[in-house]
Amino acid sequence: MGDGVGVGVGGRLAGRSALVTGAARGIGRATAELFAAEGARLVLADVDGDAVTALGGALTAGGAEARTVTGDVSVPADARAMVDAVVDAYGRIDVLVANAGVLPLHTVAEATPEDWDAVMAVDGRGMFLTCKYAIERMAAAGGGSIVCLSSISGVAGQAGQAVYGPAKFVATGLTKHLAVECAPQNIRVNAVAPGTIRTDRVIRLADEPGGPEYLGAIVGRHPMGRLGEPAEVARAVLFLASDEASFVTGAVLPVDGGYLAQ
């Protein structure tokens, strides 16, 4: 979409208040743009304050309600502030998209303990914290919907992802456990498991040592023979967040061009 996104009248998220973490780029940005078009009232969070502020301004100029927060999901005070910002602005939080994450590629021989800690801080601890604080607020308000960003690497093993893959298994496991735990509170918790998506981070791989070879191999493992687009993942996130998925919880929905079907 981009600048000038219009707000859909009677959209699938009309009147709903939503937090999208890692909103400045990639899947997070595509989700924010689609949610705006579907009438959501947004708080967009990212560690890159300039980029997320620019996105918020673009969506607001297009007629959406969008506010921004700069922070790190791995820091408890920051994660809580992101959730509180939605409640302060709109009175409640209806939807959380726990998208913030980092994507390093390391074999187990290459990875250091510091690499492990850095990825788990964001992709693991950060997802736990944002879910925790959102659930506290959703439970008090009578319910809500959470969509976590997992990955094909959080469902099946891949070489060269000895740090990232286990962190995405955290996302998958957290989704399933919270779905069971929070169902009595009318809180649905689901996840999407994207395949390799043409985000800025993936595009940059072409300029990194071994990157072109990695991309060529991974594209070939997707039966559809191409990379996915961020907007294709965003549409799955929208479905799970909306009332169209009212009897869906604990699901991990692949958006992967057939990768996990093999």
Secondary structure, DSSP 8 states (H G I E B T S, - for coil): --TT----TT-TTTT-EEEEESTTSHHHHHHHHHHHHTT-EEEEEES-HHHHHHHHHHHHHTT-EEEEEE--TTSHHHHHHHHHHHHHHHSS--EEEE-------B-TTT--HHHHHHHIIIIIIIHHHHHHHHHHHHHHHT-EEEEEE--GGGTS--TTBTTHHHHHHHHHHHHHHHHHHHGGGTEEEEEEEE-SB--HHHHHGGGSTTHHHHHHHHHHTSTT-S-B-HHHHHHHHHHHHSGGGTT--S-EEEESTTGGG-
